[in-house]
């Protein structure tokens, strides 16, 4: 019998550092691109991204910068309630979204875009970006942080918290958008959430 030490098998479900880094870059770029499409169509969406889009129609700041600034108080809550590792990844992702949105805005001249395309295309692309980040234990601040915090501290459903907070944000948007833009904004929110419903089910994905 050999005396050689047998190394334990490698956990094939665990992400490498390179995979995590690639997910952060890809996820952030997809979210930024989706936001730029929705911004060009004059619609908003749910979550902090929706707040950033809504604010961008009233102040002379880019949606990426507003997305990062609005998230600052949520970063502090997440740091205290969800841990440093999660928040470091989340802050990096939000910084990348800010940078990529600025680059996309200066690199892409959108003369005209139908709001249906912006809502479905932009919402789906942003949803895929969020999916990439969530699968690598990274959030995008805001609603994500509050929902996870409430689940951990009070046992509330993350899904229901997301729906409740999203509904409040879209109702706020109703005061600044016409009914048609509001309807397209609701469609964009559904496109984001359906992406997560279809491809982010517990038990189907085991990487971490």
C-alpha positions as CSV (number, residue, x, y, z in Angstrom):
1,X,0.0,0.0,0.0
2,X,1.4,3.4,-0.9
3,X,2.3,5.9,1.8
4,X,1.7,8.8,-0.5
5,X,-0.8,11.4,0.7
6,X,-3.8,11.6,-1.5
7,X,-4.9,15.1,-2.1
8,X,-8.6,15.7,-1.8
9,X,-10.5,16.2,-5.0
10,X,-10.9,19.7,-6.3
11,X,-14.3,21.3,-5.8
12,X,-15.4,21.8,-9.3
13,X,-18.3,24.0,-8.3
14,X,-16.1,26.7,-6.6
15,X,-15.3,29.7,-8.7
16,X,-11.7,30.8,-9.2
17,X,-10.6,34.3,-8.5
18,X,-10.3,34.8,-12.3
19,X,-13.9,33.6,-12.8
20,X,-15.2,36.0,-10.1
21,X,-13.3,38.9,-11.7
22,X,-14.6,38.1,-15.2
23,X,-18.2,37.9,-13.8
24,X,-17.9,41.3,-12.1
25,X,-16.7,42.9,-15.3
26,X,-19.2,41.2,-17.6
27,X,-22.2,41.6,-15.2
28,X,-21.4,45.3,-14.6
29,X,-21.1,46.0,-18.4
30,X,-24.3,44.3,-19.2
31,X,-26.2,46.3,-16.5
32,X,-24.6,49.6,-17.7
33,X,-25.5,48.9,-21.3
34,X,-29.1,48.1,-20.3
35,X,-29.4,51.3,-18.4
36,X,-28.1,53.4,-21.3
37,X,-30.7,51.8,-23.6
38,X,-33.5,52.6,-21.1
39,X,-32.1,56.2,-20.6
40,X,-32.2,56.8,-24.4
41,X,-35.8,55.8,-24.5
42,X,-36.8,58.0,-21.5
43,X,-38.1,55.2,-19.3
44,X,-37.0,53.9,-15.9
45,X,-37.0,50.6,-14.1
46,X,-37.0,49.2,-10.6
47,X,-34.4,49.2,-7.9
48,X,-31.6,51.7,-7.4
49,X,-31.1,51.6,-11.2
50,X,-34.6,52.9,-11.6
51,X,-34.0,55.7,-9.0
52,X,-30.8,56.6,-10.9
53,X,-32.6,56.8,-14.2
54,X,-35.4,58.8,-12.7
55,X,-33.0,61.3,-11.1
56,X,-31.0,61.6,-14.3
57,X,-34.1,63.2,-16.0
58,X,-34.0,66.0,-13.4
59,X,-30.3,66.7,-12.7
60,X,-27.3,67.1,-15.1
61,X,-25.5,64.0,-14.0
62,X,-24.9,60.7,-15.8
63,X,-27.0,57.6,-14.8
64,X,-23.8,55.7,-13.9
65,X,-22.7,58.4,-11.4
66,X,-26.1,58.7,-9.9
67,X,-26.3,54.9,-9.5
68,X,-23.1,55.0,-7.5
69,X,-24.0,58.0,-5.4
70,X,-27.5,56.7,-4.5
71,X,-26.0,53.4,-3.4
72,X,-23.6,55.0,-0.8
73,X,-25.9,54.8,2.2
74,X,-26.9,51.3,1.2
75,X,-23.2,50.3,1.1
76,X,-22.9,51.4,4.7
77,X,-25.9,49.3,5.7
78,X,-24.6,46.3,3.9
79,X,-21.1,46.6,5.4
80,X,-22.7,46.5,8.9
81,X,-25.3,43.8,8.2
82,X,-24.0,41.6,5.4
83,X,-20.2,41.5,5.9
84,X,-17.1,43.0,4.3
85,X,-16.4,40.5,1.6
86,X,-19.9,40.8,0.0
87,X,-19.8,44.6,0.2
88,X,-16.3,44.8,-1.3
89,X,-17.4,42.9,-4.3
90,X,-20.7,44.9,-4.5
91,X,-18.8,48.3,-4.3
92,X,-16.4,47.2,-7.1
93,X,-19.4,46.1,-9.2
94,X,-21.2,49.4,-8.7
95,X,-18.0,51.3,-9.5
96,X,-17.6,49.3,-12.8
97,X,-21.3,50.0,-13.7
98,X,-20.6,53.8,-13.2
99,X,-17.5,53.6,-15.4
100,X,-19.0,51.4,-18.1
101,X,-22.1,53.6,-18.3
102,X,-20.0,56.6,-18.9
103,X,-17.9,54.8,-21.6
104,X,-21.0,53.5,-23.3
105,X,-22.6,56.9,-23.4
106,X,-19.6,58.5,-25.1
107,X,-19.0,55.5,-27.4
108,X,-22.6,54.9,-28.6
109,X,-24.8,57.6,-30.3
110,X,-28.4,56.4,-30.1
111,X,-30.4,58.7,-32.4
112,X,-33.7,56.9,-31.9
113,X,-34.9,53.8,-30.0
114,X,-38.4,52.4,-29.6
115,X,-39.4,52.2,-25.9
116,X,-40.5,48.6,-26.3
117,X,-37.0,47.6,-27.5
118,X,-35.4,49.6,-24.6
119,X,-37.7,48.0,-22.1
120,X,-37.4,44.4,-23.2
121,X,-33.8,44.5,-24.5
122,X,-32.4,46.8,-21.9
123,X,-34.3,45.0,-19.1
124,X,-33.2,41.6,-20.2
125,X,-29.6,42.6,-20.7
126,X,-29.6,44.2,-17.2
127,X,-31.2,41.1,-15.8
128,X,-28.5,38.9,-17.3
129,X,-25.8,41.2,-15.8
130,X,-27.5,41.0,-12.4
131,X,-27.7,37.2,-12.8
132,X,-23.9,37.0,-13.4
133,X,-23.2,39.1,-10.3
134,X,-25.6,37.2,-8.0
135,X,-24.0,33.8,-9.0
136,X,-20.7,35.2,-7.8
137,X,-22.1,36.4,-4.5
138,X,-22.1,40.1,-5.6
139,X,-25.0,42.5,-5.4
140,X,-25.7,45.9,-6.9
141,X,-26.7,47.7,-3.7
142,X,-30.0,49.2,-2.8
143,X,-32.9,46.8,-3.0
144,X,-30.6,43.8,-3.0
145,X,-29.0,44.8,0.3
146,X,-32.3,45.7,2.1
147,X,-34.0,42.5,1.0
148,X,-31.2,40.2,2.1
149,X,-30.8,42.1,5.4
150,X,-34.6,41.8,6.1
151,X,-34.4,38.1,5.3
152,X,-31.5,37.5,7.6
153,X,-32.8,39.6,10.5
154,X,-36.6,39.1,10.3
155,X,-37.1,36.1,8.0
156,X,-38.9,38.1,5.4
157,X,-39.1,36.8,1.8
158,X,-36.4,38.3,-0.4
159,X,-38.7,38.0,-3.4
160,X,-41.6,39.8,-1.7
161,X,-39.3,42.5,-0.4
162,X,-38.0,43.1,-3.9
163,X,-41.6,43.3,-5.3
164,X,-42.7,45.7,-2.6
165,X,-39.7,48.0,-2.9
166,X,-39.9,47.9,-6.7
167,X,-43.5,48.9,-6.6
168,X,-42.8,51.9,-4.4
169,X,-40.0,53.1,-6.8
170,X,-42.3,52.7,-9.8
171,X,-45.1,54.6,-8.1
172,X,-42.6,57.4,-7.4
173,X,-41.7,57.3,-11.1
174,X,-45.4,57.7,-12.0
175,X,-45.2,61.3,-10.8
176,X,-42.5,62.1,-13.3
177,X,-43.4,60.0,-16.3
178,X,-46.4,59.9,-18.6
179,X,-48.6,56.8,-18.6
180,X,-47.0,55.3,-21.7
181,X,-43.4,55.7,-20.3
182,X,-44.6,54.3,-17.0
183,X,-46.0,51.2,-18.8
184,X,-42.8,50.6,-20.6
185,X,-40.9,51.1,-17.3
186,X,-43.1,48.3,-15.7
187,X,-42.2,46.1,-18.7
188,X,-38.5,46.7,-18.2
189,X,-38.9,45.7,-14.5
190,X,-40.7,42.5,-15.5
191,X,-37.9,41.7,-18.1
192,X,-35.2,42.0,-15.4
193,X,-37.1,39.9,-12.8
194,X,-38.2,37.2,-15.3
195,X,-34.5,36.7,-16.3
196,X,-33.8,35.9,-12.6
197,X,-36.9,33.7,-12.2
198,X,-36.0,31.5,-15.2
199,X,-32.2,31.2,-14.7
200,X,-31.6,31.7,-11.0
201,X,-33.5,28.9,-9.3
202,X,-32.2,27.3,-6.1
203,X,-30.9,23.8,-6.8
204,X,-30.2,24.3,-10.5
205,X,-26.9,26.2,-9.9
206,X,-24.3,25.0,-7.5
207,X,-21.3,27.2,-8.2
208,X,-20.1,29.5,-5.4
